[in-house]
Amino acid sequence: MFAQAPSAVAMLGGPDHVFEVVNAAYEELVGRKNLIGRAVAEVLPEVVNQGFIELLDRVFETGEPFVGRAVPVELSRTPGGPMEERLIDFVYQPLTSVAGLRSGVFVQATDVTHAARAEDALRASEAKYEAMVNAIDQMLWSTRPDGFHDYYNDRWYEYTGVPYGSTDGEAWNGMFHPDDQERAWQVWRQSLATGEPYHIEYRLRHRSGQYRWVIGRAQCIRDANGEIMRWFGTCTDIHDLKEAEEARQLLLREMNHRVKNLFAIASGMITMTARTAPSVNEMSERLRGRLGALAKAHELIRSAIATDADSSQKSSLLSLVEEVTRPHVEPADGRQLSISGPEVWLGKDASTSLALIFHELATNAAKYGALHSHDGAIAIEWAVADDQLELHWKETVADREIHPPTLAGFGSKLANSSATGQLRGEISYDWRASGVHIHFRLPMEQLQR
């Protein structure tokens, strides 16, 4: 039985550990033959300084077995050949008689060099893979063929802030925005059923609690028979790109809106000027002046879409109101437009926001309100109290009744957004038959920015 055993087997007798039984596998392991009747130290002198004789002595003297796992041993397996390191699983089992006397040591050994090195290589490969997938900025994940999520890299947990393992299985869908969950499930089920690549944009809950836009992608890998073995996927944060695209679309809409307004304003100025000018030359001069004023007004709001504006630039609230409204009123017409209030200096950002607001209000007044006819009037008044700017825009129309609009246009939305968003203030409308009254309450701190 020992002779046919696949593992190395030997029986050592007495305190000198003399070979009494040796099988072929043991001879193959140590690279020696003719071992019977010879001591281990004689046949294998290279193992003496490696501590194996001491181990045999201890087992023989104490009667306690010794088990070693993947223990390195250096052997000269060919006569005069180099030393080879082998990794050995072995057992030293004492041989004890019924009377309690020890007669020797039973040795069983298995060469696990190839298996141990393969395991080390696998472990190193896994460590390399883990280092690679955790070194990139993207969130990586993997699932079984049925879509069960069983792996996420560190970026996923850092991004979401959830405990490790808490999103395994189907729990990942709970990280999506409620409005995106069903849509994401449908796309994922389609990929699982067909093997088609997974591709979707959705909002993922960030560790801050905010939902941020990400793009999800996944590909399956198949075996030789075409069966899906696993899915590997990524999540990439595109929230800033989304916001930039929305800002670009807003800018395009604003530009389109302003171009339309320019045509309407130019048409209105021609009509208003022709109505009051005594001659063609006078009409030409007034119209030229109004177009110049319009150009100055638009220069005030240029910084809303430019990046070269001086961040330290300050402007007067009075000058800003005068420049923006000047294209829509008769020169030096104190009856049609009155402006009153203390000196208030504005920072660049606040100047831009207020220029946009007043530009929209003046444009709407010229198109639909008090400045649509020569008989209308606007009173703009402001005061400062408790670190707040209280500003009133009051329109009066004499020739017709004013009704509130049923739908807010883009310009009105832009003015409201500037007042409540950029300036962090309040805006309210009081629609009267004689004209609209608009009240602004804006923090002075924001107006200095």
SULCORUR-V846574 format. One record per pair of residues at least 6 apart in sequence whose ideal C-beta (glycine too) atoms are under 6 Angstrom apart, sorted by the first residue. I is the first residue (numbers start at 1). J is the second residue. D is the distance in Angstrom with one decimal. If there is no record, write none. Layout:
# SULCORUR-V846574
I&J&D ; I&J&D
This chain:
# SULCORUR-V846574
2&9&4.6 ; 2&23&4.9 ; 3&23&5.0 ; 5&23&5.9 ; 7&25&5.9 ; 7&108&5.9 ; 7&110&4.7 ; 8&25&4.5 ; 8&26&3.8 ; 8&29&4.5 ; 8&109&4.3 ; 9&23&4.7 ; 9&26&6.0 ; 9&108&5.5 ; 10&22&4.9 ; 10&26&4.9 ; 10&107&4.4 ; 11&20&4.7 ; 11&21&3.9 ; 11&106&5.6 ; 12&104&5.0 ; 12&105&4.7 ; 13&20&4.6 ; 13&104&4.1 ; 15&60&6.0 ; 16&39&4.7 ; 17&39&5.8 ; 17&40&4.5 ; 17&56&5.0 ; 18&39&5.1 ; 19&35&4.3 ; 19&36&5.3 ; 19&38&5.8 ; 22&35&4.9 ; 27&33&5.4 ; 29&111&5.8 ; 30&75&6.0 ; 31&77&3.0 ; 31&78&5.9 ; 32&43&5.8 ; 35&43&5.5 ; 41&48&5.4 ; 41&53&5.7 ; 46&76&5.7 ; 55&66&5.6 ; 56&105&5.7 ; 59&66&5.5 ; 59&92&4.5 ; 59&94&5.3 ; 59&105&5.5 ; 60&102&5.8 ; 60&105&5.7 ; 63&94&4.8 ; 63&96&6.0 ; 65&93&4.8 ; 66&92&4.4 ; 67&91&5.4 ; 68&90&5.1 ; 69&89&5.6 ; 70&87&4.6 ; 70&112&5.6 ; 70&116&4.7 ; 71&88&5.4 ; 72&85&5.5 ; 72&87&5.8 ; 73&86&5.7 ; 73&88&5.5 ; 74&83&4.6 ; 74&85&5.3 ; 75&84&5.7 ; 76&83&5.6 ; 77&84&5.7 ; 86&111&5.7 ; 86&113&4.9 ; 87&112&5.3 ; 87&113&4.5 ; 87&116&4.5 ; 88&109&5.3 ; 89&110&4.7 ; 89&112&5.1 ; 90&109&3.9 ; 91&108&4.9 ; 92&105&5.4 ; 93&106&4.3 ; 94&102&5.5 ; 94&105&5.9 ; 95&103&5.0 ; 95&104&4.6 ; 95&106&5.6 ; 96&102&5.2 ; 133&140&5.0 ; 133&153&4.5 ; 134&153&5.2 ; 134&154&4.5 ; 138&234&4.9 ; 138&236&5.5 ; 139&155&4.7 ; 139&156&4.3 ; 139&159&5.8 ; 139&235&3.9 ; 140&153&4.3 ; 140&234&5.7 ; 141&149&6.0 ; 141&152&4.8 ; 141&233&5.1 ; 142&151&4.1 ; 142&230&5.9 ; 142&232&5.2 ; 143&149&4.9 ; 143&231&4.4 ; 145&228&4.5 ; 147&192&4.8 ; 148&169&5.7 ; 149&168&5.6 ; 149&172&5.3 ; 150&168&5.9 ; 157&164&5.9 ; 160&207&5.9 ; 161&207&2.8 ; 173&181&5.4 ; 175&204&5.8 ; 175&205&5.1 ; 176&184&5.5 ; 176&202&5.3 ; 177&203&3.7 ; 177&211&4.7 ; 180&202&4.1 ; 180&203&5.5 ; 184&200&5.9 ; 184&202&5.2 ; 187&200&4.8 ; 191&198&4.2 ; 195&220&5.4 ; 195&228&6.0 ; 197&219&5.5 ; 198&218&3.7 ; 199&217&5.4 ; 200&216&5.1 ; 201&215&5.1 ; 203&211&4.0 ; 203&213&5.7 ; 204&214&4.7 ; 205&211&5.6 ; 206&212&4.9 ; 212&237&5.9 ; 212&239&4.0 ; 213&238&5.3 ; 213&239&4.5 ; 213&242&4.5 ; 214&235&4.9 ; 214&237&5.3 ; 215&236&5.0 ; 215&238&5.2 ; 216&235&5.3 ; 217&234&5.3 ; 218&231&5.2 ; 218&233&3.2 ; 220&228&4.7 ; 220&231&5.1 ; 221&229&5.3 ; 221&230&5.6 ; 222&228&5.7 ; 223&229&5.3 ; 253&410&6.0 ; 257&410&5.0 ; 257&411&5.9 ; 261&363&5.1 ; 264&367&5.6 ; 268&366&5.0 ; 269&290&5.0 ; 273&283&5.3 ; 273&286&4.9 ; 273&287&4.9 ; 274&283&5.8 ; 277&283&3.6 ; 277&286&5.8 ; 290&327&4.9 ; 293&326&3.9 ; 293&327&4.5 ; 294&327&3.9 ; 296&323&5.1 ; 297&323&5.1 ; 297&324&4.6 ; 300&323&5.8 ; 300&355&4.2 ; 301&355&4.3 ; 301&356&5.4 ; 301&359&5.9 ; 303&309&3.8 ; 303&352&4.9 ; 304&352&4.8 ; 304&356&6.0 ; 309&348&5.9 ; 311&348&5.7 ; 313&348&4.8 ; 314&345&5.1 ; 315&346&5.2 ; 315&351&4.6 ; 317&344&4.1 ; 317&346&5.9 ; 320&355&6.0 ; 321&339&5.6 ; 321&380&5.8 ; 324&358&4.3 ; 324&359&5.3 ; 324&362&5.7 ; 325&337&6.0 ; 325&362&4.9 ; 328&362&5.3 ; 328&366&4.5 ; 328&371&4.7 ; 329&336&4.9 ; 329&337&4.7 ; 336&377&5.3 ; 337&378&5.3 ; 338&379&4.8 ; 339&380&4.9 ; 340&381&5.2 ; 341&381&5.9 ; 341&382&3.7 ; 346&447&5.5 ; 347&448&4.9 ; 347&449&4.5 ; 349&449&4.7 ; 350&447&4.4 ; 350&449&5.7 ; 353&418&4.3 ; 353&422&4.5 ; 353&423&5.4 ; 356&418&5.3 ; 357&415&4.6 ; 357&418&5.3 ; 360&411&4.4 ; 360&415&4.3 ; 361&393&5.9 ; 365&371&4.3 ; 365&395&5.9 ; 369&395&5.0 ; 370&376&3.3 ; 370&377&5.8 ; 370&378&5.1 ; 370&395&3.8 ; 370&396&5.9 ; 370&397&5.4 ; 370&435&5.6 ; 373&399&5.5 ; 375&398&4.3 ; 375&399&5.6 ; 376&397&5.1 ; 377&396&4.8 ; 378&395&5.3 ; 379&394&4.5 ; 380&393&5.6 ; 381&392&4.9 ; 382&389&6.0 ; 382&391&4.1 ; 383&390&5.3 ; 387&444&4.8 ; 388&441&5.7 ; 389&442&4.6 ; 390&441&5.9 ; 391&440&4.2 ; 392&439&5.7 ; 393&438&4.2 ; 394&437&4.9 ; 395&435&3.7 ; 395&436&5.3 ; 396&434&5.7 ; 396&435&4.7 ; 397&435&4.7 ; 401&433&4.4 ; 402&435&5.4 ; 404&431&3.9 ; 416&427&5.9 ; 419&425&5.3 ; 419&427&4.2 ; 423&442&5.1 ; 423&446&5.0 ; 424&446&5.2 ; 425&441&5.6 ; 425&442&3.7 ; 426&441&4.4 ; 427&440&5.5 ; 428&439&4.9 ; 429&438&5.7 ; 430&437&4.2
